[in-house]
Amino acid sequence: TKGMILANYLCLADKISPKKSYNNLTVYLDTPIIVGLLGFSGKTKLQHLNEFLELLKANNINIVIFDKTFNEVEGLLTAWKIDLKNKNFKRFNTKTLELLRMEGYDEIRLETEIKLLKNKIESLGLKIEYGFNLNKNFTCDESGFESFLSNFFSNQKNLSHDVICISRVYNQREG
């Protein structure tokens, strides 16, 4: 669905003058998409995400992830590795645990995945944006934003990653 919406936007949004270049457009991918592109959300999801990625690349769209997102994916894989090692299966989503077992993942294989993570992400054609040059004129109230978002999620949900990434996009777009 997201791919179709993007395709409609890219091809039909301006019906008068077709766009020829989207190289000034940047798409920031979030953790669930990266996890899916790494194959940890199943083969069907991987296929759809690869098609989405190819659509972006075919239109010369810049595809980026924040360093914060990279760190979150790395942290997720590390948590899986530790939980598998300690046989702490209750923290897993049942489908994720089933997929990891079916694909033969153990703590050693996940350690290898963690070490290869940067290379795998870059081999997909994604750029990891390290650091962030903050424009002080366009900062947002991150603590207020996080407080607002917390009204829509359980107390167990850590919102800091999402708040920081949205704040960065807000800053880049100058409000």
Secondary structure as UniProt FT lines:
FT   HELIX           2..12
FT   TURN            23..24
FT   STRAND          26..28
FT   HELIX           31..37
FT   TURN            38..41
FT   HELIX           43..58
FT   TURN            59..60
FT   STRAND          62..66
FT   HELIX           67..85
FT   TURN            86..87
FT   HELIX           89..91
FT   HELIX           94..102
FT   TURN            103..104
FT   HELIX           107..123
FT   TURN            124..125
FT   STRAND          127..129
FT   HELIX           136..138
FT   HELIX           142..150
FT   TURN            151..152
FT   TURN            155..156
FT   HELIX           160..172
FT   TURN            173..174
//
